[in-house]
Amino acid sequence: MTQLTYKDSGVDIDAGNESVRLIKNFVRATYRPEVLGDIGGFGGLFALKNYDEPILVSGTDGVGTKLKIAFMLNRHDTIGQDAVAMCVNDILVSGAEPLFFLDYLAVGKLNPAQVAEIVKGVAAACKESGCALIGGETAEMSGFYPAGEYDIAGFAVGVVEKKSLITPARVKAGDILIGLPSSGLHSNGFSLVRKIVFERMKFTGDEKFSDDKTLGEELLTPTRLYPATVLPLIKKFGEKIHGLVHVTGGGFYDNIPRALPEGLGVTIDAGSWSILKIFKLLQEWGNVPRREMFRTFNCGIGMILIVDAEIADDLTDYKIGHVVEGSGVEILGGELSD
C-alpha cells in the first residue's frame, strides 16, 4: 500500500515555513517598544504601559468580495492594507490608538511568494497606522479554496483613556460634520460593484480608467488608513471632537446614526464635496438609485468627524453637514442623480 503524507493531501509544511521566512522582516519592521518576543511564538505579547484608566477597544473585519477582483487580476499587493484599514478605522471611532494587529490568511494552495506579497501589505499598513503586527495564522486548506484563492481577516486592538473615550453622549444639535476624503471604493459594496462591472458591463478590468490607472487598478485601490490623520486631531481638540463615523457597509444612512444619541439626526449637503468618478460611473452603468448609492458606498467620504461648531473652521477637510433635532439622515443636493 502506498504511504501517504500530509503533502499528498495538499498541505505543504515546508512551504509554510518558507512563507514565515519571507515575511519575518516585514513583521519585525512594525514592532513598537511594547512588543515582547518575536515572530514564531504561539501568542503575541504586548506590554501595556503608561495609562491611568486604559480602555481596550477591539475590532475584526475582512476584505469581502473585493478579493474576487484581486484573484481575477492576479494582484495581491493592496489587499493587506484593506484588511488592516477596515479594523483600525473601526476602533479609531472610539478615539482608540491602534496598538497591535493579527491577521488570519486561509489559502487553497500555499504559494509563499503570494503570501509574502499579501503580508507585506499588511505590515506596511500596520506601520503607517502605528500598530504592531504581533501575530497571525496562515492556514493551507486543500480542497476548500481553489488554488490561487484565499480569504483574509484581521483583528486589531487599541487603547484609549477612559476620560477620552468618544461616545454618542457627546454629540449635540448644531455640531458640524467634517468629511475626510476616501481613496475610492474602500472595501465595501463589492458584490454590487462586481455585478455592475463584470456581469452587466462585461468589462475585464483592463479598460483604461485614467491616465495612470486601469479600471481594475481603480477597483483595487486600498482603503485609506485614518489613524495618522485623526489621532493628532483628537489630541489637539480633545472633547471638542464629539463623534466619529467610519463610512463602510451601510454607507451614510446606516453608519451615521450609530454615532448619534436618541433624538438627533443629521442633514448632509452632498454638494459640499466632489463625488469621485468611480461612483458616478457605477451609478450610470448600474442605473443605481441615488439613495442606494449613499447606503452602499462611501461616495468619496470615508470618515466623518462630528465636531463642536467652534472648531469647525480650524479643520481643513469638507464641512458636509450638521446635527439637527430629530432622527435619521437627510442628504441634499450633490452630483448623484435621483
Contacts in CASP RR format, 6 or more apart in sequence:
PFRMAT RR
TARGET T0000
AUTHOR 0000-0000-0000
METHOD contacts of the structure
MODEL  1
MTQLTYKDSGVDIDAGNESVRLIKNFVRATYRPEVLGDIGGFGGLFALKN
YDEPILVSGTDGVGTKLKIAFMLNRHDTIGQDAVAMCVNDILVSGAEPLF
FLDYLAVGKLNPAQVAEIVKGVAAACKESGCALIGGETAEMSGFYPAGEY
DIAGFAVGVVEKKSLITPARVKAGDILIGLPSSGLHSNGFSLVRKIVFER
MKFTGDEKFSDDKTLGEELLTPTRLYPATVLPLIKKFGEKIHGLVHVTGG
GFYDNIPRALPEGLGVTIDAGSWSILKIFKLLQEWGNVPRREMFRTFNCG
IGMILIVDAEIADDLTDYKIGHVVEGSGVEILGGELSD
6 12 0 8 1.000
6 13 0 8 1.000
7 13 0 8 1.000
7 14 0 8 1.000
9 142 0 8 1.000
10 109 0 8 1.000
10 140 0 8 1.000
10 142 0 8 1.000
10 143 0 8 1.000
11 110 0 8 1.000
11 140 0 8 1.000
11 142 0 8 1.000
12 110 0 8 1.000
12 140 0 8 1.000
15 110 0 8 1.000
15 111 0 8 1.000
15 112 0 8 1.000
15 140 0 8 1.000
16 110 0 8 1.000
16 112 0 8 1.000
16 115 0 8 1.000
16 138 0 8 1.000
16 140 0 8 1.000
18 112 0 8 1.000
19 110 0 8 1.000
19 112 0 8 1.000
19 115 0 8 1.000
19 116 0 8 1.000
19 138 0 8 1.000
20 39 0 8 1.000
20 40 0 8 1.000
20 138 0 8 1.000
22 112 0 8 1.000
22 113 0 8 1.000
22 115 0 8 1.000
22 116 0 8 1.000
23 39 0 8 1.000
23 115 0 8 1.000
23 116 0 8 1.000
23 119 0 8 1.000
23 120 0 8 1.000
23 123 0 8 1.000
24 39 0 8 1.000
26 116 0 8 1.000
26 119 0 8 1.000
26 120 0 8 1.000
26 121 0 8 1.000
26 122 0 8 1.000
26 123 0 8 1.000
26 124 0 8 1.000
26 133 0 8 1.000
27 39 0 8 1.000
27 119 0 8 1.000
27 123 0 8 1.000
27 133 0 8 1.000
27 135 0 8 1.000
28 38 0 8 1.000
28 39 0 8 1.000
29 123 0 8 1.000
29 127 0 8 1.000
30 123 0 8 1.000
30 126 0 8 1.000
30 127 0 8 1.000
30 130 0 8 1.000
30 131 0 8 1.000
30 132 0 8 1.000
30 133 0 8 1.000
31 132 0 8 1.000
31 134 0 8 1.000
32 99 0 8 1.000
32 100 0 8 1.000
32 130 0 8 1.000
32 131 0 8 1.000
32 132 0 8 1.000
34 46 0 8 1.000
34 47 0 8 1.000
34 48 0 8 1.000
34 49 0 8 1.000
34 99 0 8 1.000
34 132 0 8 1.000
35 44 0 8 1.000
35 45 0 8 1.000
35 46 0 8 1.000
35 47 0 8 1.000
35 100 0 8 1.000
35 132 0 8 1.000
35 134 0 8 1.000
36 44 0 8 1.000
36 45 0 8 1.000
36 46 0 8 1.000
36 47 0 8 1.000
37 44 0 8 1.000
37 45 0 8 1.000
39 135 0 8 1.000
43 134 0 8 1.000
43 135 0 8 1.000
44 100 0 8 1.000
44 102 0 8 1.000
44 134 0 8 1.000
44 135 0 8 1.000
45 134 0 8 1.000
46 99 0 8 1.000
46 100 0 8 1.000
46 132 0 8 1.000
46 134 0 8 1.000
46 157 0 8 1.000
48 54 0 8 1.000
48 99 0 8 1.000
48 159 0 8 1.000
51 159 0 8 1.000
51 161 0 8 1.000
52 161 0 8 1.000
52 162 0 8 1.000
53 161 0 8 1.000
53 162 0 8 1.000
53 163 0 8 1.000
54 159 0 8 1.000
54 160 0 8 1.000
54 161 0 8 1.000
54 162 0 8 1.000
55 94 0 8 1.000
55 96 0 8 1.000
55 159 0 8 1.000
55 160 0 8 1.000
55 161 0 8 1.000
55 162 0 8 1.000
55 165 0 8 1.000
56 157 0 8 1.000
56 158 0 8 1.000
56 159 0 8 1.000
57 91 0 8 1.000
57 94 0 8 1.000
57 95 0 8 1.000
57 96 0 8 1.000
57 157 0 8 1.000
57 158 0 8 1.000
57 159 0 8 1.000
57 160 0 8 1.000
58 91 0 8 1.000
58 155 0 8 1.000
58 156 0 8 1.000
58 157 0 8 1.000
58 158 0 8 1.000
59 87 0 8 1.000
59 90 0 8 1.000
59 91 0 8 1.000
59 155 0 8 1.000
59 156 0 8 1.000
59 157 0 8 1.000
60 87 0 8 1.000
60 153 0 8 1.000
60 154 0 8 1.000
60 155 0 8 1.000
60 156 0 8 1.000
61 83 0 8 1.000
61 86 0 8 1.000
61 87 0 8 1.000
61 90 0 8 1.000
61 153 0 8 1.000
61 154 0 8 1.000
62 82 0 8 1.000
62 83 0 8 1.000
62 86 0 8 1.000
62 87 0 8 1.000
62 151 0 8 1.000
62 152 0 8 1.000
62 153 0 8 1.000
62 154 0 8 1.000
62 187 0 8 1.000
63 79 0 8 1.000
63 80 0 8 1.000
63 82 0 8 1.000
63 83 0 8 1.000
63 86 0 8 1.000
63 152 0 8 1.000
63 187 0 8 1.000
64 187 0 8 1.000
64 190 0 8 1.000
65 189 0 8 1.000
65 190 0 8 1.000
65 191 0 8 1.000
65 194 0 8 1.000
66 79 0 8 1.000
66 82 0 8 1.000
66 185 0 8 1.000
66 187 0 8 1.000
66 190 0 8 1.000
66 219 0 8 1.000
66 220 0 8 1.000
67 79 0 8 1.000
67 149 0 8 1.000
67 150 0 8 1.000
67 151 0 8 1.000
67 152 0 8 1.000
68 190 0 8 1.000
68 194 0 8 1.000
69 190 0 8 1.000
69 194 0 8 1.000
69 216 0 8 1.000
69 219 0 8 1.000
69 220 0 8 1.000
70 76 0 8 1.000
70 78 0 8 1.000
70 79 0 8 1.000
70 220 0 8 1.000
71 148 0 8 1.000
71 149 0 8 1.000
72 198 0 8 1.000
72 205 0 8 1.000
73 205 0 8 1.000
73 216 0 8 1.000
73 220 0 8 1.000
75 217 0 8 1.000
75 220 0 8 1.000
76 114 0 8 1.000
76 117 0 8 1.000
76 118 0 8 1.000
77 117 0 8 1.000
77 120 0 8 1.000
77 121 0 8 1.000
78 121 0 8 1.000
78 220 0 8 1.000
78 221 0 8 1.000
78 222 0 8 1.000
79 118 0 8 1.000
79 121 0 8 1.000
79 152 0 8 1.000
79 220 0 8 1.000
79 222 0 8 1.000
80 103 0 8 1.000
80 118 0 8 1.000
80 119 0 8 1.000
80 121 0 8 1.000
80 122 0 8 1.000
80 125 0 8 1.000
80 152 0 8 1.000
80 222 0 8 1.000
81 121 0 8 1.000
81 122 0 8 1.000
81 124 0 8 1.000
81 125 0 8 1.000
81 222 0 8 1.000
81 223 0 8 1.000
81 225 0 8 1.000
82 186 0 8 1.000
82 187 0 8 1.000
82 222 0 8 1.000
82 223 0 8 1.000
83 103 0 8 1.000
83 122 0 8 1.000
83 125 0 8 1.000
83 152 0 8 1.000
83 153 0 8 1.000
83 154 0 8 1.000
84 101 0 8 1.000
84 121 0 8 1.000
84 122 0 8 1.000
84 125 0 8 1.000
84 126 0 8 1.000
84 129 0 8 1.000
84 131 0 8 1.000
84 154 0 8 1.000
84 156 0 8 1.000
84 225 0 8 1.000
85 125 0 8 1.000
85 129 0 8 1.000
85 186 0 8 1.000
85 187 0 8 1.000
85 222 0 8 1.000
85 223 0 8 1.000
85 224 0 8 1.000
85 225 0 8 1.000
85 226 0 8 1.000
86 154 0 8 1.000
86 186 0 8 1.000
86 187 0 8 1.000
86 223 0 8 1.000
86 248 0 8 1.000
87 101 0 8 1.000
87 154 0 8 1.000
87 155 0 8 1.000
87 156 0 8 1.000
88 98 0 8 1.000
88 101 0 8 1.000
88 125 0 8 1.000
88 129 0 8 1.000
88 131 0 8 1.000
88 156 0 8 1.000
88 225 0 8 1.000
88 226 0 8 1.000
88 227 0 8 1.000
89 223 0 8 1.000
89 225 0 8 1.000
89 226 0 8 1.000
89 227 0 8 1.000
89 246 0 8 1.000
89 248 0 8 1.000
89 303 0 8 1.000
90 156 0 8 1.000
90 246 0 8 1.000
90 248 0 8 1.000
91 98 0 8 1.000
91 156 0 8 1.000
91 157 0 8 1.000
91 158 0 8 1.000
92 98 0 8 1.000
92 226 0 8 1.000
92 227 0 8 1.000
92 230 0 8 1.000
92 231 0 8 1.000
92 244 0 8 1.000
92 246 0 8 1.000
92 303 0 8 1.000
93 166 0 8 1.000
93 243 0 8 1.000
93 244 0 8 1.000
93 245 0 8 1.000
93 246 0 8 1.000
93 259 0 8 1.000
94 160 0 8 1.000
94 165 0 8 1.000
94 166 0 8 1.000
94 167 0 8 1.000
94 244 0 8 1.000
95 160 0 8 1.000
95 164 0 8 1.000
95 165 0 8 1.000
95 166 0 8 1.000
95 230 0 8 1.000
95 231 0 8 1.000
95 234 0 8 1.000
95 244 0 8 1.000
96 158 0 8 1.000
96 159 0 8 1.000
96 160 0 8 1.000
97 130 0 8 1.000
97 158 0 8 1.000
97 159 0 8 1.000
97 160 0 8 1.000
97 227 0 8 1.000
97 231 0 8 1.000
98 129 0 8 1.000
98 130 0 8 1.000
98 131 0 8 1.000
98 156 0 8 1.000
98 157 0 8 1.000
98 158 0 8 1.000
98 227 0 8 1.000
99 131 0 8 1.000
99 132 0 8 1.000
99 157 0 8 1.000
99 158 0 8 1.000
99 159 0 8 1.000
100 131 0 8 1.000
100 132 0 8 1.000
100 133 0 8 1.000
100 134 0 8 1.000
100 156 0 8 1.000
100 157 0 8 1.000
100 158 0 8 1.000
101 122 0 8 1.000
101 126 0 8 1.000
101 129 0 8 1.000
101 131 0 8 1.000
101 132 0 8 1.000
101 133 0 8 1.000
101 134 0 8 1.000
101 154 0 8 1.000
101 155 0 8 1.000
101 156 0 8 1.000
101 157 0 8 1.000
102 133 0 8 1.000
102 134 0 8 1.000
102 135 0 8 1.000
102 136 0 8 1.000
102 137 0 8 1.000
102 154 0 8 1.000
102 155 0 8 1.000
103 119 0 8 1.000
103 122 0 8 1.000
103 133 0 8 1.000
103 135 0 8 1.000
103 136 0 8 1.000
103 137 0 8 1.000
103 152 0 8 1.000
103 153 0 8 1.000
103 154 0 8 1.000
103 155 0 8 1.000
104 136 0 8 1.000
104 137 0 8 1.000
104 139 0 8 1.000
104 152 0 8 1.000
104 153 0 8 1.000
104 154 0 8 1.000
104 155 0 8 1.000
105 115 0 8 1.000
105 118 0 8 1.000
105 119 0 8 1.000
105 136 0 8 1.000
105 137 0 8 1.000
105 138 0 8 1.000
105 139 0 8 1.000
105 150 0 8 1.000
105 151 0 8 1.000
105 152 0 8 1.000
106 138 0 8 1.000
106 139 0 8 1.000
106 141 0 8 1.000
106 144 0 8 1.000
106 145 0 8 1.000
106 150 0 8 1.000
106 151 0 8 1.000
106 152 0 8 1.000
107 114 0 8 1.000
107 115 0 8 1.000
107 138 0 8 1.000
107 139 0 8 1.000
107 140 0 8 1.000
107 141 0 8 1.000
107 145 0 8 1.000
107 148 0 8 1.000
107 149 0 8 1.000
107 150 0 8 1.000
108 140 0 8 1.000
108 141 0 8 1.000
108 142 0 8 1.000
108 143 0 8 1.000
108 144 0 8 1.000
108 145 0 8 1.000
108 146 0 8 1.000
108 147 0 8 1.000
108 148 0 8 1.000
108 149 0 8 1.000
108 150 0 8 1.000
109 140 0 8 1.000
109 142 0 8 1.000
109 147 0 8 1.000
109 148 0 8 1.000
110 138 0 8 1.000
110 140 0 8 1.000
111 148 0 8 1.000
114 148 0 8 1.000
114 150 0 8 1.000
115 138 0 8 1.000
118 150 0 8 1.000
118 152 0 8 1.000
122 133 0 8 1.000
123 133 0 8 1.000
125 222 0 8 1.000
125 225 0 8 1.000
126 132 0 8 1.000
126 133 0 8 1.000
128 225 0 8 1.000
128 228 0 8 1.000
129 225 0 8 1.000
129 227 0 8 1.000
129 228 0 8 1.000
130 227 0 8 1.000
130 228 0 8 1.000
131 156 0 8 1.000
131 158 0 8 1.000
131 227 0 8 1.000
145 151 0 8 1.000
160 166 0 8 1.000
164 234 0 8 1.000
164 238 0 8 1.000
164 239 0 8 1.000
166 234 0 8 1.000
166 241 0 8 1.000
166 242 0 8 1.000
166 243 0 8 1.000
166 244 0 8 1.000
168 243 0 8 1.000
168 258 0 8 1.000
168 259 0 8 1.000
168 260 0 8 1.000
168 261 0 8 1.000
169 261 0 8 1.000
170 239 0 8 1.000
170 242 0 8 1.000
170 243 0 8 1.000
171 242 0 8 1.000
171 243 0 8 1.000
171 259 0 8 1.000
171 260 0 8 1.000
171 261 0 8 1.000
171 264 0 8 1.000
171 306 0 8 1.000
171 323 0 8 1.000
172 242 0 8 1.000
172 264 0 8 1.000
172 323 0 8 1.000
173 264 0 8 1.000
173 323 0 8 1.000
173 324 0 8 1.000
173 325 0 8 1.000
174 309 0 8 1.000
174 322 0 8 1.000
174 323 0 8 1.000
174 324 0 8 1.000
175 242 0 8 1.000
175 306 0 8 1.000
175 307 0 8 1.000
175 308 0 8 1.000
175 309 0 8 1.000
175 322 0 8 1.000
175 323 0 8 1.000
176 306 0 8 1.000
176 307 0 8 1.000
176 308 0 8 1.000
176 309 0 8 1.000
176 312 0 8 1.000
176 319 0 8 1.000
176 321 0 8 1.000
176 322 0 8 1.000
176 323 0 8 1.000
177 266 0 8 1.000
177 268 0 8 1.000
177 304 0 8 1.000
177 305 0 8 1.000
177 306 0 8 1.000
177 307 0 8 1.000
177 319 0 8 1.000
177 320 0 8 1.000
177 321 0 8 1.000
177 322 0 8 1.000
177 323 0 8 1.000
178 304 0 8 1.000
178 305 0 8 1.000
178 306 0 8 1.000
178 307 0 8 1.000
178 312 0 8 1.000
178 315 0 8 1.000
178 317 0 8 1.000
178 318 0 8 1.000
178 319 0 8 1.000
178 320 0 8 1.000
179 273 0 8 1.000
179 301 0 8 1.000
179 302 0 8 1.000
179 303 0 8 1.000
179 304 0 8 1.000
179 305 0 8 1.000
179 317 0 8 1.000
179 318 0 8 1.000
179 319 0 8 1.000
179 320 0 8 1.000
180 224 0 8 1.000
180 226 0 8 1.000
180 229 0 8 1.000
180 230 0 8 1.000
180 301 0 8 1.000
180 302 0 8 1.000
180 303 0 8 1.000
180 304 0 8 1.000
180 305 0 8 1.000
180 317 0 8 1.000
180 318 0 8 1.000
181 224 0 8 1.000
181 273 0 8 1.000
181 300 0 8 1.000
181 301 0 8 1.000
181 302 0 8 1.000
181 317 0 8 1.000
181 318 0 8 1.000
182 223 0 8 1.000
182 224 0 8 1.000
182 247 0 8 1.000
182 276 0 8 1.000
182 298 0 8 1.000
182 300 0 8 1.000
182 301 0 8 1.000
182 302 0 8 1.000
182 303 0 8 1.000
183 221 0 8 1.000
183 222 0 8 1.000
183 223 0 8 1.000
183 224 0 8 1.000
184 218 0 8 1.000
184 221 0 8 1.000
184 224 0 8 1.000
184 276 0 8 1.000
184 278 0 8 1.000
184 298 0 8 1.000
184 300 0 8 1.000
185 193 0 8 1.000
185 219 0 8 1.000
185 221 0 8 1.000
185 278 0 8 1.000
185 279 0 8 1.000
185 297 0 8 1.000
185 298 0 8 1.000
186 223 0 8 1.000
186 224 0 8 1.000
186 248 0 8 1.000
186 298 0 8 1.000
186 302 0 8 1.000
187 223 0 8 1.000
187 248 0 8 1.000
188 248 0 8 1.000
188 249 0 8 1.000
188 250 0 8 1.000
188 251 0 8 1.000
188 296 0 8 1.000
188 297 0 8 1.000
188 298 0 8 1.000
189 249 0 8 1.000
189 296 0 8 1.000
189 297 0 8 1.000
190 219 0 8 1.000
192 282 0 8 1.000
192 288 0 8 1.000
192 296 0 8 1.000
193 219 0 8 1.000
193 282 0 8 1.000
196 282 0 8 1.000
196 285 0 8 1.000
196 286 0 8 1.000
196 288 0 8 1.000
197 203 0 8 1.000
197 205 0 8 1.000
197 215 0 8 1.000
197 219 0 8 1.000
197 282 0 8 1.000
197 285 0 8 1.000
198 204 0 8 1.000
200 285 0 8 1.000
200 286 0 8 1.000
201 285 0 8 1.000
203 215 0 8 1.000
205 214 0 8 1.000
205 215 0 8 1.000
205 216 0 8 1.000
205 219 0 8 1.000
206 214 0 8 1.000
206 215 0 8 1.000
206 216 0 8 1.000
207 214 0 8 1.000
207 215 0 8 1.000
207 216 0 8 1.000
208 214 0 8 1.000
208 215 0 8 1.000
209 215 0 8 1.000
209 216 0 8 1.000
209 217 0 8 1.000
209 218 0 8 1.000
209 277 0 8 1.000
209 278 0 8 1.000
210 218 0 8 1.000
210 277 0 8 1.000
218 278 0 8 1.000
219 278 0 8 1.000
224 302 0 8 1.000
224 303 0 8 1.000
226 246 0 8 1.000
226 302 0 8 1.000
226 303 0 8 1.000
230 244 0 8 1.000
230 303 0 8 1.000
230 305 0 8 1.000
233 241 0 8 1.000
233 305 0 8 1.000
233 315 0 8 1.000
234 241 0 8 1.000
237 307 0 8 1.000
237 311 0 8 1.000
237 314 0 8 1.000
240 307 0 8 1.000
240 308 0 8 1.000
240 310 0 8 1.000
240 311 0 8 1.000
241 305 0 8 1.000
241 306 0 8 1.000
241 307 0 8 1.000
241 308 0 8 1.000
241 311 0 8 1.000
242 306 0 8 1.000
242 307 0 8 1.000
242 308 0 8 1.000
243 259 0 8 1.000
243 305 0 8 1.000
243 306 0 8 1.000
243 307 0 8 1.000
244 259 0 8 1.000
244 303 0 8 1.000
244 304 0 8 1.000
244 305 0 8 1.000
244 306 0 8 1.000
245 255 0 8 1.000
245 256 0 8 1.000
245 258 0 8 1.000
245 259 0 8 1.000
245 303 0 8 1.000
245 304 0 8 1.000
245 306 0 8 1.000
246 255 0 8 1.000
246 302 0 8 1.000
246 303 0 8 1.000
247 255 0 8 1.000
247 298 0 8 1.000
247 301 0 8 1.000
247 302 0 8 1.000
247 303 0 8 1.000
247 304 0 8 1.000
248 255 0 8 1.000
248 298 0 8 1.000
249 255 0 8 1.000
249 296 0 8 1.000
250 295 0 8 1.000
250 296 0 8 1.000
251 294 0 8 1.000
251 295 0 8 1.000
251 296 0 8 1.000
251 297 0 8 1.000
251 298 0 8 1.000
252 268 0 8 1.000
252 294 0 8 1.000
252 295 0 8 1.000
252 299 0 8 1.000
252 301 0 8 1.000
252 329 0 8 1.000
252 331 0 8 1.000
253 291 0 8 1.000
253 294 0 8 1.000
253 295 0 8 1.000
253 328 0 8 1.000
253 329 0 8 1.000
254 295 0 8 1.000
256 265 0 8 1.000
256 266 0 8 1.000
256 304 0 8 1.000
256 328 0 8 1.000
256 329 0 8 1.000
257 265 0 8 1.000
257 327 0 8 1.000
257 328 0 8 1.000
257 329 0 8 1.000
259 304 0 8 1.000
259 306 0 8 1.000
260 266 0 8 1.000
260 323 0 8 1.000
263 325 0 8 1.000
263 326 0 8 1.000
263 327 0 8 1.000
264 323 0 8 1.000
264 324 0 8 1.000
264 325 0 8 1.000
264 326 0 8 1.000
264 327 0 8 1.000
265 323 0 8 1.000
265 324 0 8 1.000
265 325 0 8 1.000
265 326 0 8 1.000
265 327 0 8 1.000
265 328 0 8 1.000
265 329 0 8 1.000
266 321 0 8 1.000
266 322 0 8 1.000
266 323 0 8 1.000
266 324 0 8 1.000
266 328 0 8 1.000
266 329 0 8 1.000
266 330 0 8 1.000
267 321 0 8 1.000
267 322 0 8 1.000
267 324 0 8 1.000
267 330 0 8 1.000
267 332 0 8 1.000
268 320 0 8 1.000
268 321 0 8 1.000
268 329 0 8 1.000
268 330 0 8 1.000
268 331 0 8 1.000
268 332 0 8 1.000
269 320 0 8 1.000
269 321 0 8 1.000
269 332 0 8 1.000
269 333 0 8 1.000
269 334 0 8 1.000
270 294 0 8 1.000
270 299 0 8 1.000
270 320 0 8 1.000
270 331 0 8 1.000
270 332 0 8 1.000
270 333 0 8 1.000
270 334 0 8 1.000
270 335 0 8 1.000
270 336 0 8 1.000
271 333 0 8 1.000
271 334 0 8 1.000
271 335 0 8 1.000
272 318 0 8 1.000
272 319 0 8 1.000
272 320 0 8 1.000
272 321 0 8 1.000
273 300 0 8 1.000
273 301 0 8 1.000
273 318 0 8 1.000
273 320 0 8 1.000
274 335 0 8 1.000
275 299 0 8 1.000
275 300 0 8 1.000
275 334 0 8 1.000
275 335 0 8 1.000
275 336 0 8 1.000
276 299 0 8 1.000
276 300 0 8 1.000
279 293 0 8 1.000
279 297 0 8 1.000
279 299 0 8 1.000
279 300 0 8 1.000
279 336 0 8 1.000
280 335 0 8 1.000
280 336 0 8 1.000
282 288 0 8 1.000
282 293 0 8 1.000
282 297 0 8 1.000
283 290 0 8 1.000
283 293 0 8 1.000
283 336 0 8 1.000
283 337 0 8 1.000
288 296 0 8 1.000
289 338 0 8 1.000
290 336 0 8 1.000
290 337 0 8 1.000
290 338 0 8 1.000
293 299 0 8 1.000
293 336 0 8 1.000
294 331 0 8 1.000
294 336 0 8 1.000
299 336 0 8 1.000
301 318 0 8 1.000
301 320 0 8 1.000
304 320 0 8 1.000
305 315 0 8 1.000
305 317 0 8 1.000
306 323 0 8 1.000
307 315 0 8 1.000
309 322 0 8 1.000
312 319 0 8 1.000
END
